[in-house]
């Protein structure tokens, strides 16, 4: 009896992002070389018609089959890539063409596991597949996803999220390069961590980032439009080891507690407490990656006070522990053996504007 491979169908449509489509098959193609039985995946590219599809990069891809020709075949994994259009004012609009959405919904009904890459999450949401679920997408379209689909619990931070329900598994991934991390996670679920790690080595990739790793850093967030909030951000980043309660920050800014909270909500879309915690976690991540500091020192320098508080913040923000994070992301040669007395003093840089490519 021959080997049975899991069927993965990748959805194609005009303007789809190229790496969304080609990245995952590179991961899946190596699996048979790393399993004792030589089993792996059958990857099929499907579109509405058999005509070549032109990607956002201008490269044309020939579908293996059409959605209709798939017939009633049971699909193990439906992989939905994404695409965006940028208008004349530089605003990014996810592509959710109705016929593609309808096909995604129909195919998902006979699929064990559905996964989106980058802004492909907008297609899943439009098909109703993310209602009531936690999901991620590329950071630049996360607010749009939340606004267009209030039933979806959008989390713009993780590189991928796995949700399970009675209808089956739904995975959502972040920016384009995170499709490789998502694909490795799917391999790990199907064939085990050792196989996924061997595949990662073949691809010269870091050995599988956990889904909880953040897409971006607090200092890389978009700079605010007002001098007052920027001054507050600098004050927070330069004084993480000190007490930074709402009253403390309000006094520094010479506003009331209520007004401070309103300013943060309006300018940064978050609360003062949540922003401070994010900044502290970001600095702690950097120390764990680049220094030999103990967890006690990291907690103290970053303003957590205790290791328990540090651990709780990491679990809440990254879905992992500081020790596990250090084991996975520690630089091979730390740049210092002890951290500075307080976090770096440099002001946060401005994030780049969203470009056509979402890598």
Number of C-alpha atoms within 10 A of each C-alpha: 3 5 9 11 14 16 18 22 25 24 26 29 24 18 19 23 29 22 21 28 23 16 17 23 19 14 22 21 14 20 20 16 14 18 15 8 9 13 17 22 19 15 19 18 20 21 25 19 16 14 14 16 20 18 19 18 13 12 12 15 18 15 21 17 17 18 22 13 14 14 9 9 11 16 19 19 24 23 26 27 29 31 27 22 16 13 9 7 6 12 14 18 15 18 20 20 12 12 11 22 18 14 16 22 18 13 22 25 15 17 20 15 20 25 27 29 33 30 33 28 30 32 26 27 23 21 20 15 20 23 16 12 18 17 30 33 31 28 22 19 23 21 16 15 24 19 12 13 17 12 15 20 16 20 17 23 23 25 30 33 22 19 13 11 9 5 13 14 15 24 24 30 31 33 22 25 18 24 28 26 27 28 24 26 23 22 22 17 12 13 16 13 16 13 22 27 20 19 26 19 13 12 14 9 14 12 17 22 20 22 22 19 18 18 18 15 16 18 20 12 15 15 17 16 10 10 10 12 18 16 14 18 22 15 17 20 23 16 19 22 20 15 14 19 13 18 15 12 20 19 13 13 16 12 14 14 18 11 12 22 18 16 19 19 13 12 15 17 12 14 17 25 13 12 17 20 21 18 19 28 26 20 24 25 21 17 26 25 21 21 20 18 17 15 19 14 20 28 22 20 24 26 24 25 17 14 17 13 13 25 20 16 20 24 14 12 20 20 17 18 17 23 13 12 20 18 12 15 19 18 14 8 10 14 12 12 11 14 18 11 11 17 19 13 11 10 14 18 11 12 13 9 10 15 14 15 15 21 16
